[in-house]
Amino acid sequence: MSLWTLNEVHRSTFKVKQSDFISYIRKINSIPEFRSWLSQLKKDHYDSNHACWAYRIYENRQLNTHFSDAGEPSGTAGRTIMRVLKQFEIVQGSIVVVRYFGGIQLGKRGLINAYHDSAINVVNVSKLVRWENIQHYEIQCPIKYVGVLSKYIYEKKYKIIQDRSNEKLKWTIQIDERKASEFIKMFGLLTLGEGQLEKSLKMHE
């Protein structure tokens, strides 16, 4: 299964029975980052009636999801926006739909359709890119394990991006963070507990 994200902020507008819906989609890497962005949008649209939203953020090896109807009838807005994010398999992303009420009630079904179409529209004008949650791990162990580790890394299509081995094996490994738990477990098994591993805080070319 491929997951998708985006690199830029995109915007679209949609009008239903005199109500204006302004949709935004943006890459978000953390919940504090989302809160800051939402706060700014509310300031930008201080005279709007609602700012409904949903996000899906992969952080600390788990997918965090949340949504809000922001004063609209329960189940009409936030959950609808979330379904669109799930439909397109978007992570590290959020959609916010700002509504300016035009004076005509849309009803529950009308609201669901309006928020769905608004979210779909902003996804359609955005450019999605394949998401890879790449992390680097520093590993160290006796050099006698070079063969078994090389075979495992090759089979799993991980990447050795730096080799500083001398009397000991010292590698920097690049892997998808979603596979980190499996990698950590197998590293311990393959080195019979004689290895050391830690997440790298350095940026590697």
C-alpha positions in Angstrom: 0.0 0.0 0.0 1.4 3.4 -1.0 0.9 6.4 1.2 0.9 10.0 -0.1 1.6 13.5 1.1 2.3 16.9 -0.4 5.0 19.5 -0.4 2.9 22.7 -0.8 -0.2 24.4 0.5 -3.1 24.3 -1.9 -6.4 26.1 -1.8 -9.8 25.8 -3.6 -13.2 27.4 -3.3 -16.7 26.0 -3.6 -20.1 27.6 -3.3 -23.4 26.0 -2.3 -26.6 28.0 -1.9 -24.8 31.2 -1.1 -22.4 29.6 1.4 -18.8 29.8 0.5 -16.5 26.9 1.3 -12.7 27.6 1.2 -10.6 24.5 1.5 -6.9 24.3 2.3 -4.6 21.2 2.3 -1.1 21.2 3.7 1.7 18.9 4.7 1.9 18.7 8.5 4.6 16.9 10.4 3.4 17.3 14.0 0.3 18.2 16.0 1.9 21.5 17.3 2.6 22.5 13.7 -1.1 21.8 12.8 -2.4 23.8 15.7 -0.2 26.8 14.7 -1.4 26.6 11.1 -5.1 26.3 12.2 -4.7 29.3 14.5 -3.3 31.3 11.6 -6.2 30.3 9.3 -8.7 31.3 11.9 -7.1 34.7 12.1 -7.1 35.0 8.4 -10.8 34.1 8.3 -11.8 35.8 11.5 -15.2 36.6 10.0 -16.0 33.1 8.9 -18.6 30.9 10.7 -16.8 27.6 10.8 -13.3 26.2 10.3 -13.7 22.4 10.1 -10.7 20.1 9.8 -9.1 16.7 9.9 -5.5 15.5 10.0 -3.5 12.2 9.7 0.0 12.5 11.1 2.4 9.6 11.4 4.6 10.2 14.4 6.6 8.0 16.8 5.7 4.9 14.8 1.9 5.4 15.1 -0.7 7.2 13.0 -2.4 10.0 14.8 -5.8 11.0 13.4 -8.3 13.7 14.6 -11.0 15.8 13.2 -13.5 18.5 14.3 -16.9 19.7 13.1 -16.1 23.1 14.6 -19.7 23.9 15.5 -21.4 22.3 12.5 -23.9 19.5 13.3 -22.1 16.4 14.6 -20.9 14.1 11.9 -21.3 16.5 9.0 -17.9 18.1 8.5 -14.8 16.7 10.3 -15.6 13.0 9.8 -16.4 13.7 6.2 -13.1 15.5 5.6 -11.3 12.6 7.3 -12.9 10.1 4.9 -11.3 12.0 2.0 -7.9 11.9 3.6 -8.3 8.2 4.1 -9.7 7.7 0.6 -6.5 9.2 -1.0 -4.2 7.5 1.6 -2.8 10.9 2.7 -0.5 11.1 5.7 1.5 14.0 7.1 -1.4 16.1 5.9 -4.4 18.1 6.9 -7.4 19.6 5.3 -9.2 22.7 6.7 -12.5 23.8 5.2 -13.6 27.4 6.2 -17.3 28.2 5.7 -19.0 31.5 5.3 -22.7 30.9 5.9 -24.8 32.4 3.2 -28.1 32.4 5.0 -29.7 29.2 3.6 -29.7 26.1 5.7 -28.2 23.1 3.8 -29.5 20.3 6.1 -27.4 17.4 7.4 -27.1 15.7 4.0 -26.4 18.9 2.2 -23.6 19.7 4.7 -22.0 16.3 4.3 -22.0 16.7 0.5 -20.7 20.2 0.7 -17.8 19.3 2.9 -17.0 16.2 1.0 -16.9 18.0 -2.3 -14.8 20.8 -0.8 -12.2 18.3 0.5 -12.2 16.4 -2.8 -11.7 19.6 -4.8 -8.7 20.7 -2.8 -7.1 17.3 -3.1 -7.7 17.4 -6.8 -5.9 20.7 -7.3 -2.9 19.6 -5.1 0.1 17.5 -6.2 0.4 14.4 -4.1 3.8 12.8 -3.7 4.7 9.3 -2.4 5.5 9.4 1.3 8.5 7.7 2.8 9.3 8.1 6.4 13.1 7.7 6.1 15.2 7.4 9.3 18.8 6.7 9.9 20.2 4.3 12.4 23.8 4.0 13.7 24.7 0.3 14.2 27.9 -1.1 15.8 28.9 -4.7 16.4 31.8 -7.2 16.1 33.0 -7.4 12.5 32.2 -11.2 12.4 28.6 -10.3 11.8 29.3 -8.4 8.5 28.1 -11.3 6.3 24.8 -12.1 8.0 23.9 -8.4 8.3 24.9 -7.6 4.7 22.6 -10.4 3.5 19.7 -9.3 5.7 20.0 -5.6 4.6 20.2 -6.6 1.0 17.2 -8.8 1.2 15.1 -6.1 2.9 16.3 -3.4 0.5 17.6 -1.2 3.3 20.6 1.0 2.4 24.0 1.4 4.0 24.7 5.1 3.5 28.0 5.3 5.5 30.6 2.7 6.5 33.1 3.6 9.2 34.1 0.1 10.0 37.6 -0.8 11.3 38.1 -3.4 14.0 34.3 -3.2 14.5 31.5 -3.0 12.1 30.1 0.6 12.1 27.3 1.4 9.6 24.7 4.1 9.2 21.6 2.4 7.8 18.7 4.1 6.0 15.3 2.5 6.5 11.6 3.3 6.5 10.6 4.2 10.1 7.5 2.0 9.8 9.9 -1.0 9.6 12.1 0.1 12.5 10.6 -2.2 15.1 11.3 -5.2 12.9 14.8 -4.0 12.0 15.7 -3.4 15.7 14.5 -6.9 16.7 16.3 -8.6 13.8 19.5 -6.7 14.5 19.5 -8.0 18.1 18.9 -11.6 16.9 21.4 -11.6 14.2 24.2 -10.2 16.4 23.3 -12.4 19.3 22.9 -9.3 21.5 26.4 -8.1 20.9 25.4 -5.1 18.8 24.5 -1.5 19.6 22.0 0.6 17.8 20.6 4.1 18.1 18.7 6.5 15.9 21.0 9.0 14.2 20.4 12.7 14.9 22.7 13.7 12.0 21.6 14.6 8.5 23.3 12.3 5.9 23.7 13.0 2.2 
